[in-house]
Amino acid sequence: MNVFWRMSQTIRSPIDRVCQTAVQLDEFPTWSPRNPWAKKLTDGEIGEGTRFEMGIKGFGKITNELREFERNKRVMVAPLTNMLEGGHRWLFTDLGNGETRLTMSSSWTRRESSN
């Protein structure tokens, strides 16, 4: 899978708060102008396999699934599409003193046609 971009930033907030904010995709519209709406599709606690539907400016309605989920460590937000496989991977590192490093990357491969 090709990594198209990678970036890292330090956030002055504890790792549990940063991770919880990142995986609550249904709350993205409260802070992200790129997401006018979102909703959680699966019941229960957020974790591996949780699905969300969201509007993304420039793309429209997208269903995302959380994969590689390890609370306060990592998660991949994987759009469920017929054309691409991959997604956005977020790695969380506790820096101590209430700070968290969030490393984000985007990796994609084209799905082979089933025709």
C-alpha positions in Angstrom: 0.0 0.0 0.0 1.4 3.4 -1.0 1.7 6.1 1.7 0.6 9.4 0.1 1.3 11.6 3.0 2.4 11.5 6.6 2.4 14.2 9.3 2.8 14.5 13.0 1.8 17.1 15.5 1.9 17.5 19.3 -1.4 18.2 21.0 -1.5 19.7 24.5 -4.1 17.2 25.7 -4.0 13.8 27.4 -3.8 10.7 25.1 -7.3 9.4 26.1 -9.0 12.7 25.2 -7.1 12.9 21.9 -8.0 9.3 20.9 -11.6 9.7 22.0 -12.0 12.9 19.9 -10.4 11.3 16.9 -12.6 8.1 16.9 -15.9 9.9 17.4 -16.4 10.5 13.7 -20.1 11.4 14.3 -18.8 14.5 16.2 -16.6 15.8 13.4 -19.2 18.3 12.2 -18.8 20.2 15.5 -15.2 21.1 14.7 -14.5 20.3 11.0 -15.9 22.5 8.3 -15.2 19.7 5.8 -17.8 17.5 7.4 -21.3 19.1 7.3 -23.0 16.0 8.9 -22.1 12.6 10.3 -23.8 9.8 12.1 -22.8 6.5 13.9 -24.3 3.5 12.1 -23.4 0.7 14.6 -24.6 0.3 18.2 -22.4 0.0 21.2 -19.0 1.3 22.3 -16.7 2.7 19.6 -14.1 0.2 18.6 -12.9 -2.3 15.9 -15.6 -2.4 13.1 -17.6 0.6 14.2 -19.1 2.3 11.1 -20.0 5.9 10.5 -21.7 7.7 7.6 -20.6 11.2 6.9 -20.8 14.0 4.4 -17.4 15.1 3.2 -17.1 18.3 1.1 -16.0 17.5 -2.4 -16.8 13.7 -2.0 -20.4 13.5 -0.7 -21.7 10.7 1.5 -19.0 8.2 2.6 -19.3 5.2 5.0 -16.1 4.7 7.1 -15.2 1.8 9.3 -12.7 1.8 12.1 -9.9 -0.8 11.7 -6.7 -1.7 13.5 -8.3 -0.3 16.6 -6.2 -0.2 19.7 -7.6 2.4 22.2 -5.0 5.1 22.9 -2.6 3.5 20.4 -3.8 3.4 16.8 -6.8 3.3 14.5 -7.4 3.3 10.7 -10.4 5.1 9.3 -11.2 3.1 6.2 -13.7 4.5 3.7 -15.8 1.6 2.3 -15.5 2.1 -1.5 -15.4 -0.2 -4.5 -12.5 1.6 -6.1 -9.9 2.0 -3.3 -8.6 0.1 -0.3 -6.8 1.7 2.6 -7.5 4.7 4.6 -6.2 7.2 7.2 -4.1 5.8 9.9 -3.7 7.6 13.2 -1.0 6.7 15.8 -1.2 8.1 19.3 1.9 8.5 21.5 1.7 9.7 25.1 4.5 12.3 25.6 3.8 12.8 29.3 2.9 16.1 30.9 -0.6 15.9 29.4 0.7 16.0 25.8 0.1 13.6 22.9 1.8 13.1 19.6 -0.6 12.3 16.8 1.0 10.9 13.7 -1.3 10.6 10.7 -0.8 9.0 7.3 -2.9 8.2 4.3 -2.4 4.9 2.4 -4.3 3.7 -0.7 -4.2 1.0 -3.3 -6.6 0.7 -6.2 -8.9 -2.3 -6.0 -8.8 -4.7 -8.9 -12.0 -4.9 -10.9 -14.1 -8.0 -10.2 -15.4 -8.0 -13.8 
